[in-house]
Amino acid sequence: QPLKMVPQFSSKSYWNTRFTDSPTSFDWLLPASTLDPLLRTTLASHADPPFPQILHIGCGTSWLSFHLRAHVAHPSQVLNLDFSETAIALGRAKEADLYPEEHAEPDALSSAEAWQRDGSSEIGAREEGGGMRWATADLLSFGSLVEAVGGTTAASRFSVVLDKSTSDAVACAESIPAADALLGMDAAMLDPEAYARVVELQDRESELKRGGDLLDPMIVLALHLAAVTVAGGTWIAVSHSRERFWFLEGGTDPRVDESDGAREYAERPSELDPKRFWRVERKEALDAPGSDERSNGAVHPPRIQHWLYLLIRSNKSL
């Protein structure tokens, strides 16, 4: 039999095709309801100021988006974000079918701009009605992410980031030149040392006329999310990997393989080390659905576990 091709989980075209061919709702790893108790306690811890914003990255066609509505006072507190335009169109259409009395806002950017223009820092002060916010973005492009969320001002930042296997897909991407990953980060959002380092990396890359220092895509994701998350904010991640956040836990870079003659990675600049911005508060193994069921034979199937991470945003500027 011919070998099956490994899915290109970091490719937009892969996800657009997948959601076009299979538009029905699908939840990765665990049912959407699994996170309900944790969401209640996490949002309760972010009740001041009121109406905390939730950023649901890689929402896909998950029912989790609609579970989130039950945890907030106003649906517009939730921004569902995905790489795939098809997934976002399906999500908007499903919400319109489920809540026909509401009129979903046309896009996240216009709603955020209107909110800031009104001078309000509370989502509850926005116009009544409307559904959740939906937007497409490439999480590994800082400019794309900032445009989708409506900026990096305090009013645009999120108290909770929700990530259900999206990190697993991001981890499949190619490594990214540091200067490209940080493009768009300027002196207004970085502390002086970090901004100086960004300028140095960009100058170096321009001088070398090549990739320059490479960053693991998960490190890029952590830096980008730090820029749009409030100090003390929570990143809830569910992953199939117990080493997904190796760079926060003192692990080794899985992409460096000296025996393979792989390119040597420069040591991460301390000013942009993700450990400055995130810490692992909790890490817990969760049994996959059906993993405790016994087979009819003498040999029991191996237990399958996924991993729950709670990351806390520091008060360091980025």
N, C-alpha and C positions, 0 to 999 in steps of 0.2 A: 504494500500500500504506500502511496506517496505520503511524504511527511507533511503534516499540517503546518501552515505558516503561523508564527506567533503573532497574535493581534498587536497592532500598533496603538497601544493605549495612550500614547502621547500625541497622536495625530488627530487633528480636527476632522479631516475627511473620514477617518475611521468612525468617529462618534456620530457624525451626521448620517453616514450610511447605516450604522447600527440602529439609530433612533428612527430613521425613515422606514427601515425594514421591520422593526419591532417597536411600534409606537406605544404599546401597552406599558403600564407602570411596572417598574422593576426596582427592587432594593438589593444593593450589594451587601454581602456578608451577613447582615442581621436584619430582622424586621424593623420597620420604622418605630414601632412602639417600644422597642428595647430601650431607647434613650429618653423616654418620657420622664421617668423619675429624676434622672440626672438633670434634664433640662429645667425641671421645676426648681430644684435646689440651686442650680447655677443662676438662673434668672432672678431668684429671690435674693441672691447675694449681690446682684447688680441693680437693685431697686432704687438706688439713689445715685444719680438723678433718675426720675421716673422714665418709663418708656424706653428701656435699653434696646439698642438696635442689634439685630442678628444678621450676620453674613453667612449664608449657606453656600459654600463653594462646591462646585461640581454637583449641582442638584440633580442633573439628569432627569429621569422620569420617576424619581423616588416619591413614595407617599410621605416621606419625611417632611417635605415642604408643607404639606397640608396638616401634618401633626403640629408643626410650629405655630400655625394660626391659633391653636387651642391654648397656647402658652403666653400670648401677648394680648394687650388691650386693644391694639389697632393692627390690622394685617400689614399696614405699610411699615411697621417696624422690621419686617422681614425682607431682606434682599436675597433672592435666589439667583445665583450666578452660575453660568456654565460656558464651556469652550464652544459648545455646539449651538448654532442658531436654531437647529431643528428641535433640540430639547427645550429651549426657551419658548419657542412657538407652541409646542405641545403643552407645556406647563401653563402658559397664559390661557390657552383654549380650555384646558381642563378646569382651571379656576373659574373661568366665565361660565362653564356648564354647571359647576357645583354651586356657584354663587351668582346667579344671573342678575340679582338686584344691585350688584356692585359694578362699578366701572373702573377697571384696572388702569393705572396710570400708563401713559405711552412708553416711558422709559425712565430708568433710574436717574439719569443725569438731569433731566428737566425737573423732576420732582425734587431732587436735592437742591437744585439752583433756586427753585421757587421757595423752598423752605428757608434757605439762607437769606434770600431776598426779603422775606418777611421778618427777619431778625429774631426768629425763634430758635432755641436750642432744644426744644422738646417736641418729639414727634407727635405727641398728643394734641399739640396746638395746630396741627395741619388740618386741612379741610376734611370734614367727616366723609365717610364713604370711601370707595376705592378698595382695591385688593392689595395683595402683596406686590412688591417690586420685582421685576424680572430684567435681567441684562446679560449680554454676552461679554466675555472677557477672556483674554489669555493671561492666566495668573503669573506666567513667567515673563510677561512684559509689563514693566511698571507703569508705563503710560496707559496701556489698555486697562489695567486694574483701576487706576486713579480716575480715568474717564467714566468707567462703569459705576463706581461708588459715589462720584460727584465731588471728588477732591480729597484733600488730606487735612482739612480744618477740623477743629475739635467737634464741630457739629456733624461732620461726615463720618466720624470714626465709630467703630463697633465695639460693643461690650462683649459679645460672644461670636466666635467663629466656629462654624459647624462643618465638619469634614468627615464624610462617611466613605472611606476608601478612595477619595480624590487624591490624597497623598500617594497612594499606591500607583495611580496612573501617572502622576507627575514624576515619580521616581524612575519611570521608564524613559523619560526624555533624555536627550543628549546633554552633556555638560555644556555650560554656557560661559562665554567670555565674561569676565567680571565687569568690564566696562559696559558691555551690552546689558547685563543684568541690572546695573545701577543707573542706566540712562534715564534721565528725568528726575532723579533725586538731586535736589539743589540745596543751597545754603539755608533756605527757609525751613527745611524739614530735618536737616542733619546737624548734629553738634559740630563744632569747628574741627575737631580731630578727624571725625568721620568724613566730613566734606573734603578736607585736604587729601584724605586717602583716595576718595573717589576721583578727584582731579588728577592725582598722581597716576592712578590706574588708566584713566582715559588718555592721558598724555603718553604713557608708556605704550599703550596699544597702538596709538596713532603713529608713534615713532617706529614700532616694530613692523607695522603693516601686516599684522597677523593677529591671531586669537588672543595673545597675551595670557594672563592667568585665567584658569578655568575654575568655575564653581559648580558643585553638584546642584542639580535642579531643586532638591529639597532645601538646600541652604538658601537658594534664591527665593523660594516660596516663603521661607521663614522671615527673610528680610522684608519682602514685599508686604506680607501680612502685618508685620510689626508696624509698618508705616500707617496702616489704616485701623489699628486697634488701640483702644484707650489703655492708659496705664492701669494695671490690675485686671485687664480683660482676660477672658478665658478662651482658649482654643481647644475644642473638644474634637478629638480625632479617633476614628475607628479604622484599624488597619489589619491586614493579614500578617504583617511582619512584626516580630518582637524587637526588631532593630531599626524601625522606620526612622526614629529620631536619634540615631547613633551620634550625631554631631552635638547633641545636647547631653549625652550620657557618657561621654568619654570613650566612645567606640572608635573604630578605625574606618577610614573611608573605603567602602566596598568597591570603589572604582579603581583603586590603585592596586595594580598587580605587577610587581616587579618581574616575576618570572615570565610574564607575558610580554615584557618589553613595553608596557604601557607608558604613556607620557607621564612624567613626574609632575605632580601638582604642587604649586607653590603653597607654602603654609598660609592659612587664612589670615588676612590682616586683623589684628586684635581689635581695631576700631569697628570692624564690621563683622565680628564674630557673633553668630546668632545667640550664643550663650549670654551675651550682654542684654539681650532683649526678651529671651524666653527661658523659662525653667520648667522642668518636668515635675509637676505637683503630684501626679498619680499615674500609675501604670498598672493595668489589671488585665489578666487573661479572662476571656469570655468564651464559653463553649459555643461552637457553631450549632445552629438548629439541627437536631437529629443526631448530634455526635454521641449522645449517651444511649442511643438505641442499640439493642443487641441484635446481632445477626442470628439467623436460624442455625448456622453451622457451629462447629466447636471453636472456631477462631473469632474473636471479637474484632470489629473494625477499629482502627486507631482513632483516638479522640482528636477532633479538629478544634483548634482554638484560634480566635482572633484576639486583637489587642486594643484595649481602650486606653487612650492617653488624655490627660488633662494638663495643658500647658498654660502657664501664667505669664502675662506680659509684664515686664519690668517698667520702671519709670524712666528708663534711659531714652534720650531723644533719638528719633529716627524719622 
